[in-house]
């Protein structure tokens, strides 16, 4: 038998062994767990909440801290006061 034929026989044997092993052990696998309607509704609510949060992050990916927001508010207020008083 030539080396090419031996290699082909060896590969075929490995594939055959794998096929027998899968055929022998596949029927003993457990069924996947069944989902109840409550599970589905809970998953839908989680996905909606996650999508809303993702949308917020897409609009404002790095929101400022409260200190930055407070400082900006003080600056804007002071600027508005200066405009109103004419200084």
C-alpha positions as CSV (number, residue, x, y, z in Angstrom):
1,X,0.0,0.0,0.0
2,X,1.4,3.4,-0.9
3,X,2.0,6.1,1.7
4,X,-0.8,8.2,0.2
5,X,-3.3,5.3,0.5
6,X,-2.1,4.7,4.1
7,X,-2.7,8.4,5.0
8,X,-6.1,8.3,3.4
9,X,-7.1,5.1,5.2
10,X,-5.8,6.6,8.5
11,X,-7.9,9.8,8.0
12,X,-10.9,7.8,7.0
13,X,-10.5,5.7,10.2
14,X,-10.3,8.8,12.4
15,X,-13.4,10.2,10.8
16,X,-15.2,6.9,11.2
17,X,-14.3,6.7,14.9
18,X,-15.5,10.2,15.4
19,X,-18.8,9.5,13.7
20,X,-19.3,6.3,15.8
21,X,-18.5,8.2,19.0
22,X,-21.0,11.0,18.1
23,X,-23.7,8.5,17.1
24,X,-23.2,6.6,20.3
25,X,-23.3,9.5,22.8
26,X,-25.6,12.0,21.1
27,X,-28.9,10.3,22.2
28,X,-27.9,10.6,25.9
29,X,-27.7,14.3,25.8
30,X,-30.3,16.2,27.9
31,X,-32.9,18.3,26.2
32,X,-32.4,22.1,26.5
33,X,-34.3,23.7,29.3
34,X,-37.8,24.9,28.4
35,X,-38.5,28.6,28.8
36,X,-41.8,29.8,30.3
37,X,-43.7,32.9,29.1
38,X,-42.5,34.7,32.2
39,X,-38.9,34.0,31.3
40,X,-39.4,35.4,27.8
41,X,-41.2,38.6,29.2
42,X,-38.3,39.1,31.7
43,X,-35.7,38.8,28.9
44,X,-37.7,41.2,26.7
45,X,-37.8,43.8,29.6
46,X,-34.0,43.4,30.2
47,X,-33.3,43.8,26.5
48,X,-35.4,47.0,26.3
49,X,-33.7,48.5,29.3
50,X,-30.3,47.6,27.9
51,X,-31.2,49.1,24.5
52,X,-32.4,52.4,26.2
53,X,-29.1,52.6,28.1
54,X,-27.1,51.9,24.9
55,X,-29.1,54.7,23.2
56,X,-28.2,57.1,26.0
57,X,-24.6,56.1,25.8
58,X,-24.6,56.6,22.1
59,X,-26.0,60.1,22.4
60,X,-23.8,61.1,25.3
61,X,-21.0,58.6,25.7
62,X,-19.0,60.3,28.5
63,X,-21.4,62.4,30.6
64,X,-19.8,65.0,32.9
65,X,-19.7,64.5,36.6
66,X,-22.1,66.5,38.8
67,X,-19.2,68.9,39.7
68,X,-18.6,69.7,36.0
69,X,-22.4,70.2,35.5
70,X,-22.6,72.5,38.6
71,X,-19.6,74.6,37.6
72,X,-21.1,75.0,34.1
73,X,-24.4,76.0,35.6
74,X,-22.7,78.6,37.8
75,X,-20.8,80.0,34.8
76,X,-23.9,80.2,32.7
77,X,-25.8,81.9,35.5
78,X,-23.1,84.5,36.1
79,X,-22.9,85.2,32.4
80,X,-26.7,85.6,32.2
81,X,-26.6,88.0,35.2
82,X,-23.9,90.1,33.6
83,X,-26.0,90.4,30.4
84,X,-29.0,91.4,32.4
85,X,-27.2,94.0,34.5
86,X,-25.3,95.4,31.5
87,X,-21.8,94.9,32.9
